[in-house]
Amino acid sequence: MQFKYITVYFIILAFCVNPLMAQLDNTGFEKKIEKDSTLDDPFSFSMRILSFNKNNEYFNRIVKGYTLFGTRFTPSIGYQLHEQVNIQAGIFLQKDFGNNNLTYSIPYFSILYDWNNSQLIFGNYNGSIHHRMLEPLEDFERLLVDTPENGIQYLFNTEKIFFDAWINWEKMIYQDSPFKEEVSGGLVSQYDLIKKNGNKATLHYQFRGYHRAGQIDALRGQPLVTRFNNAVGASYHKKYNTGFIQGHKWEGYFLHYIDNSFDFMLPYTQGYGYYMNGTLETKIGDFMLSYWHGDHFYSYKGGRLYQSYSTDPNSRYFEDERQLLILRVMNEFHIGESSTLLLRFEPYWDFKNQVFEFSHAIYFNIFKTLPIKNK
């Protein structure tokens, strides 16, 4: 126990000497839907596999501890209909270990239209961590527990601009359905002010919304729910070509929450948060320090630790303010061109409740696309 606290102390001390801040890097999990580079073999087979084991040793009243352990598998056939149009069709499967049945078994389908620097995707699109949304707004664990997002997505990407806007149609209703329709969406935008000689300075804006309603369902009189989040911030990233330290990042955000529902179901209607992070990139892995201060903050399916309202559906507990200091130790091992092993250890300190808790995880991510050749 003393060794653990001493290790955390020295890592925090290193950040205090050179305070750095940066958003959590999940690019090792990204496997985008993209067009094929050639029409010579228009058919292809893609295989996406993510095996995971994430253990959350939490004992607080905002989020209880639990373990996520299983595999997600998405085989699909691609057809390059036109040099700008790609179609993917397959099936999404998830097997949670310790459960003899499949957790999910649903169709997977997407149509991608690519032109200039833009992409328009219908059906299953590049969701979850591909949005590169802040963790208080987008829980990383949605990658492990939710079905793939589906709806419509527009992407615009140049040397200076990254723009991602989407609508996720989560629950469809029909006449006299016994539930409300649910839809969420958002946008993420980044503009690079400086991008040269290993230096990158960027401005950020993010938006997220959630809506639950419906007129043709069988649930008459239930309140409409509409909630929004906004985030603005800036970042700086420095890369080094040689040496033990390979780079550092810093980033700071202001986040806002507002409830525009007709009837309010949460104990507060608006709030805010400050999110500051720092990453030191080294040859043995990345070390990231995060500070979160939230005041009456809430985000639909945002990171559970950052919420002021309990994520336990059977609880009405909430905390006016949340102050957390989170350390993340991350490493990636690239195995060939198609697979990555990722390790993470994430202890944190809760200032209000004076508790030290942690999570640890291992992920094995595989993605491979093979052409189906005509004989």
C-alpha positions as CSV (number, residue, x, y, z in Angstrom):
1,M,0.0,0.0,0.0
2,Q,2.8,2.5,0.8
3,F,4.5,1.7,-2.5
4,K,1.3,2.4,-4.4
5,Y,0.9,5.9,-2.7
6,I,4.6,6.7,-3.2
7,T,4.3,5.8,-6.9
8,V,1.2,8.0,-7.4
9,Y,3.0,10.8,-5.5
10,F,6.0,10.9,-7.8
11,I,3.9,10.8,-10.9
12,I,1.8,13.7,-9.6
13,L,5.0,15.6,-8.7
14,A,6.2,15.2,-12.2
15,F,3.1,16.8,-13.5
16,C,3.2,19.6,-11.0
17,V,6.7,20.6,-12.1
18,N,5.5,20.8,-15.7
19,P,1.7,21.1,-15.7
20,L,0.2,19.5,-18.8
21,M,-3.3,19.0,-19.8
22,A,-4.9,16.7,-22.5
23,Q,-8.0,14.8,-23.5
24,L,-8.0,11.0,-23.2
25,D,-6.5,9.4,-26.3
26,N,-8.7,6.5,-27.5
27,T,-7.4,6.4,-31.1
28,G,-6.1,2.9,-30.5
29,F,-9.7,1.7,-30.4
30,E,-10.8,3.6,-33.6
31,K,-11.7,1.4,-36.7
32,K,-13.5,3.7,-39.1
33,I,-15.9,2.8,-41.8
34,E,-14.1,4.0,-45.0
35,K,-14.3,3.6,-48.7
36,D,-12.0,1.1,-50.5
37,S,-9.0,2.5,-52.3
38,T,-9.6,0.5,-55.5
39,L,-12.5,-0.7,-57.6
40,D,-10.5,-3.6,-59.0
41,D,-11.9,-5.9,-56.3
42,P,-15.1,-4.2,-55.2
43,F,-16.0,-6.8,-52.6
44,S,-14.2,-7.1,-49.3
45,F,-14.5,-8.8,-46.0
46,S,-13.9,-6.9,-42.7
47,M,-13.5,-8.3,-39.2
48,R,-13.7,-6.1,-36.1
49,I,-13.1,-7.8,-32.8
50,L,-12.7,-6.1,-29.4
51,S,-12.1,-8.3,-26.3
52,F,-12.1,-6.5,-23.0
53,N,-11.8,-6.9,-19.2
54,K,-12.4,-3.7,-17.2
55,N,-12.7,-3.9,-13.4
56,N,-14.0,-0.8,-11.5
57,E,-13.2,-1.0,-7.8
58,Y,-15.7,1.7,-6.9
59,F,-17.6,1.9,-3.5
60,N,-19.2,5.4,-3.8
61,R,-22.8,6.4,-4.0
62,I,-22.6,8.0,-7.5
63,V,-21.4,4.9,-9.2
64,K,-21.1,1.3,-7.9
65,G,-18.3,-1.0,-8.7
66,Y,-18.7,-3.6,-11.5
67,T,-16.7,-5.6,-14.0
68,L,-17.1,-5.7,-17.8
69,F,-15.7,-8.9,-19.4
70,G,-16.4,-10.1,-22.9
71,T,-15.9,-9.9,-26.7
72,R,-17.6,-7.8,-29.4
73,F,-17.4,-9.3,-32.9
74,T,-18.6,-7.6,-36.2
75,P,-18.0,-9.4,-39.4
76,S,-19.2,-7.7,-42.5
77,I,-19.1,-7.8,-46.3
78,G,-18.2,-4.5,-48.1
79,Y,-19.1,-3.5,-51.7
80,Q,-17.6,-0.5,-53.4
81,L,-20.6,0.4,-55.6
82,H,-18.9,3.5,-56.9
83,E,-15.6,5.2,-56.3
84,Q,-17.5,7.5,-53.8
85,V,-20.1,5.0,-52.4
86,N,-19.3,2.0,-50.1
87,I,-21.9,-0.4,-48.7
88,Q,-21.2,-2.6,-45.6
89,A,-23.5,-5.4,-44.4
90,G,-22.9,-7.8,-41.6
91,I,-23.9,-8.7,-38.0
92,F,-22.9,-7.4,-34.6
93,L,-22.4,-10.0,-31.9
94,Q,-21.5,-9.6,-28.2
95,K,-20.7,-12.3,-25.8
96,D,-20.3,-11.3,-22.1
97,F,-18.2,-13.9,-20.3
98,G,-20.1,-15.7,-17.5
99,N,-23.3,-15.5,-19.6
100,N,-24.1,-18.6,-21.7
101,N,-26.3,-16.5,-24.1
102,L,-25.3,-13.8,-26.6
103,T,-25.8,-10.3,-25.1
104,Y,-26.4,-8.9,-28.6
105,S,-27.1,-10.3,-32.0
106,I,-28.3,-7.6,-34.4
107,P,-27.8,-6.7,-38.1
108,Y,-25.0,-4.2,-39.0
109,F,-25.5,-2.1,-42.1
110,S,-24.0,1.2,-43.5
111,I,-23.9,3.3,-46.6
112,L,-21.0,5.7,-47.0
113,Y,-20.9,8.5,-49.6
114,D,-17.4,10.2,-49.8
115,W,-16.7,13.4,-51.7
116,N,-13.9,16.0,-51.4
117,N,-13.2,16.2,-47.7
118,S,-16.6,15.1,-46.6
119,Q,-18.4,11.8,-45.7
120,L,-22.1,11.1,-45.2
121,I,-22.9,7.8,-43.5
122,F,-26.4,6.3,-43.2
123,G,-27.1,3.3,-40.8
124,N,-24.3,2.2,-38.5
125,Y,-21.7,5.0,-38.6
126,N,-18.4,5.8,-36.8
127,G,-19.8,6.2,-33.3
128,S,-18.7,6.0,-29.7
129,I,-15.0,6.9,-29.2
130,H,-14.7,7.9,-32.9
131,H,-16.5,11.1,-32.0
132,R,-13.5,12.1,-29.9
133,M,-15.9,13.6,-27.3
134,L,-14.8,14.6,-23.8
135,E,-15.3,11.7,-21.3
136,P,-17.7,13.8,-19.1
137,L,-20.0,14.0,-22.2
138,E,-19.4,10.5,-23.7
139,D,-18.7,7.6,-21.4
140,F,-15.8,5.5,-22.8
141,E,-17.6,2.3,-21.5
142,R,-20.4,2.8,-24.1
143,L,-17.8,1.2,-26.4
144,L,-18.2,-2.0,-24.3
145,V,-21.9,-2.1,-23.4
146,D,-24.0,-0.3,-26.0
147,T,-25.0,-1.5,-29.5
148,P,-23.3,0.3,-32.4
149,E,-24.8,3.7,-33.0
150,N,-27.1,4.1,-36.0
151,G,-28.7,7.0,-37.8
152,I,-26.9,9.6,-39.9
153,Q,-23.4,11.1,-39.6
154,Y,-21.6,13.9,-41.5
155,L,-17.8,14.2,-41.3
156,F,-15.6,16.9,-42.6
157,N,-11.8,16.6,-42.3
158,T,-9.0,18.7,-43.6
159,E,-5.5,19.5,-42.4
160,K,-6.9,22.2,-40.1
161,I,-10.5,21.2,-39.4
162,F,-12.1,18.1,-37.9
163,F,-15.9,18.2,-37.8
164,D,-18.3,15.4,-36.8
165,A,-22.1,15.8,-36.5
166,W,-24.5,12.9,-36.0
167,I,-28.0,11.8,-35.0
168,N,-28.3,8.5,-33.1
169,W,-31.8,7.1,-33.4
170,E,-31.8,5.0,-30.3
171,K,-35.4,3.7,-30.0
172,M,-38.0,3.7,-32.7
173,I,-41.7,3.8,-31.9
174,Y,-44.8,2.7,-33.9
175,Q,-48.5,3.2,-33.3
176,D,-49.3,2.3,-29.6
177,S,-45.7,1.3,-28.7
178,P,-45.5,0.8,-25.0
179,F,-42.5,3.2,-24.7
180,K,-41.3,6.6,-25.9
181,E,-38.9,7.2,-28.8
182,E,-35.4,8.2,-27.9
183,V,-32.9,10.1,-30.0
184,S,-29.5,11.6,-29.1
185,G,-26.9,13.5,-31.2
186,G,-24.1,16.0,-31.1
187,L,-21.2,17.5,-32.9
188,V,-17.5,17.8,-32.3
189,S,-15.4,20.5,-34.0
190,Q,-11.6,21.2,-33.9
191,Y,-9.7,23.9,-35.6
192,D,-5.9,23.9,-35.6
193,L,-4.5,27.3,-35.1
194,I,-0.9,26.0,-35.3
195,K,0.3,22.8,-36.8
196,K,4.1,22.7,-37.6
197,N,7.4,21.5,-36.3
198,G,5.8,19.2,-33.8
199,N,3.7,21.9,-32.3
200,K,-0.1,21.8,-32.5
201,A,-2.5,24.4,-30.9
202,T,-6.2,23.7,-31.3
203,L,-9.6,25.3,-30.5
204,H,-12.5,23.0,-29.6
205,Y,-16.3,23.1,-29.4
206,Q,-18.6,20.2,-28.5
207,F,-22.4,19.8,-28.3
208,R,-24.5,16.9,-27.1
209,G,-28.3,16.5,-26.9
210,Y,-30.9,14.0,-25.8
211,H,-34.6,13.9,-26.5
212,R,-37.3,11.4,-25.3
213,A,-40.9,12.0,-26.6
214,G,-43.5,10.7,-29.0
215,Q,-47.1,11.2,-30.1
216,I,-48.2,7.8,-31.3
217,D,-47.1,5.7,-28.4
218,A,-49.4,4.2,-25.8
219,L,-47.9,6.2,-22.9
220,R,-50.1,9.3,-22.7
221,G,-49.2,12.0,-20.3
222,Q,-45.6,11.1,-19.7
223,P,-43.3,14.2,-19.7
224,L,-41.1,15.1,-22.6
225,V,-37.4,15.1,-21.9
226,T,-34.9,17.4,-23.6
227,R,-31.3,17.9,-22.3
228,F,-28.3,19.6,-23.7
229,N,-24.5,19.9,-23.0
230,N,-21.9,22.3,-24.5
231,A,-18.2,22.4,-24.1
232,V,-15.5,24.9,-25.2
233,G,-11.8,24.7,-24.8
234,A,-8.3,24.8,-26.2
235,S,-5.3,22.5,-26.4
236,Y,-1.6,22.4,-27.1
237,H,0.4,19.3,-28.2
238,K,4.2,19.1,-28.5
239,K,5.9,16.1,-30.1
240,Y,9.6,15.2,-29.9
241,N,11.5,13.0,-32.4
242,T,14.0,11.5,-30.0
243,G,14.5,10.8,-26.3
244,F,12.6,9.0,-23.5
245,I,9.9,11.7,-23.5
246,Q,8.2,11.7,-26.8
247,G,5.7,14.5,-26.3
248,H,3.3,16.3,-24.0
249,K,-0.3,17.6,-24.2
250,W,-2.3,20.2,-22.3
251,E,-6.0,21.0,-22.6
252,G,-8.7,22.8,-20.6
253,Y,-12.5,22.9,-21.1
254,F,-15.6,24.6,-19.7
255,L,-18.7,22.4,-19.8
256,H,-22.4,23.4,-19.4
257,Y,-25.6,21.4,-18.8
258,I,-29.1,22.6,-19.2
259,D,-32.5,20.8,-18.9
260,N,-35.1,22.1,-21.4
261,S,-37.8,19.5,-20.5
262,F,-41.4,20.6,-19.7
263,D,-41.3,18.7,-16.4
264,F,-38.1,18.2,-14.6
265,M,-37.1,14.7,-13.4
266,L,-33.6,15.5,-12.0
267,P,-33.1,17.5,-8.8
268,Y,-31.4,20.4,-10.8
269,T,-32.0,22.0,-14.2
270,Q,-28.5,23.3,-15.1
271,G,-24.9,23.0,-14.1
272,Y,-21.3,23.3,-15.2
273,G,-17.9,21.7,-15.0
274,Y,-14.2,22.4,-15.5
275,Y,-12.2,19.7,-17.0
276,M,-8.4,19.9,-17.2
277,N,-6.0,17.2,-18.2
278,G,-2.3,16.6,-18.9
279,T,-0.5,13.8,-20.7
280,L,3.2,13.0,-20.7
281,E,4.1,10.7,-23.6
282,T,7.1,8.4,-23.0
283,K,8.6,5.3,-24.5
284,I,7.1,3.1,-21.8
285,G,3.6,4.5,-22.1
286,D,1.5,7.6,-21.4
287,F,0.8,9.2,-18.0
288,M,-2.2,11.4,-17.8
289,L,-3.4,13.6,-14.9
290,S,-7.0,14.9,-14.9
291,Y,-8.8,17.4,-12.7
292,W,-12.6,17.6,-12.7
293,H,-14.8,20.1,-10.9
294,G,-18.5,19.7,-11.5
295,D,-21.3,21.7,-10.0
296,H,-24.8,20.2,-10.6
297,F,-23.5,18.6,-13.7
298,Y,-25.2,15.9,-15.8
299,S,-24.8,14.5,-19.3
300,Y,-26.8,11.7,-21.0
301,K,-24.6,8.6,-21.0
302,G,-21.6,10.8,-20.0
303,G,-18.7,9.3,-17.9
304,R,-20.3,8.0,-14.7
305,L,-17.7,9.4,-12.3
306,Y,-18.3,12.9,-13.5
307,Q,-22.0,13.1,-12.8
308,S,-23.5,14.9,-9.9
309,Y,-26.5,12.6,-10.0
310,S,-26.3,8.9,-9.1
311,T,-26.0,6.5,-12.0
312,D,-27.9,3.8,-10.0
313,P,-31.4,3.7,-11.4
314,N,-32.8,2.9,-8.0
315,S,-31.2,5.9,-6.3
316,R,-32.1,9.6,-6.0
317,Y,-28.8,10.5,-4.5
318,F,-26.9,13.5,-5.8
319,E,-23.9,15.6,-4.9
320,D,-23.9,19.4,-5.6
321,E,-20.2,19.4,-6.4
322,R,-17.8,16.7,-7.6
323,Q,-14.0,17.2,-7.4
324,L,-11.8,14.4,-8.7
325,L,-8.1,14.0,-9.4
326,I,-7.6,11.1,-11.8
327,L,-4.3,9.5,-12.9
328,R,-4.3,7.3,-16.0
329,V,-1.4,5.0,-16.9
330,M,-1.8,3.8,-20.4
331,N,0.2,1.6,-22.8
332,E,-0.3,0.2,-26.3
333,F,1.4,-2.7,-28.0
334,H,0.9,-2.9,-31.7
335,I,0.9,-6.5,-32.9
336,G,1.4,-6.4,-36.7
337,E,-0.8,-4.1,-38.7
338,S,-4.1,-5.4,-37.6
339,S,-4.2,-5.8,-33.8
340,T,-3.4,-3.8,-30.7
341,L,-3.1,-4.7,-27.0
342,L,-4.0,-1.9,-24.6
343,L,-3.4,-1.7,-20.9
344,R,-4.8,0.9,-18.5
345,F,-4.7,1.6,-14.8
346,E,-6.8,4.6,-13.5
347,P,-6.8,5.5,-9.8
348,Y,-8.5,8.6,-8.6
349,W,-9.0,10.7,-5.5
350,D,-12.5,12.0,-4.6
351,F,-11.9,15.3,-2.6
352,K,-15.4,15.6,-1.2
353,N,-15.8,12.1,0.1
354,Q,-12.1,11.6,0.9
355,V,-11.8,8.3,-0.9
356,F,-9.2,6.7,-3.1
357,E,-10.6,4.2,-5.7
358,F,-9.3,2.8,-9.0
359,S,-10.1,0.8,-12.1
360,H,-7.8,-1.4,-14.3
361,A,-8.4,-2.8,-17.8
362,I,-6.9,-4.8,-20.6
363,Y,-8.2,-4.7,-24.2
364,F,-7.3,-6.7,-27.4
365,N,-8.5,-4.8,-30.5
366,I,-8.4,-6.5,-33.9
367,F,-9.4,-5.1,-37.3
368,K,-8.7,-6.6,-40.7
369,T,-10.1,-6.0,-44.2
370,L,-9.4,-8.5,-47.0
371,P,-10.3,-8.1,-50.6
372,I,-12.5,-10.8,-52.1
373,K,-10.8,-11.4,-55.4
374,N,-12.4,-12.5,-58.6
375,K,-10.9,-15.6,-60.1
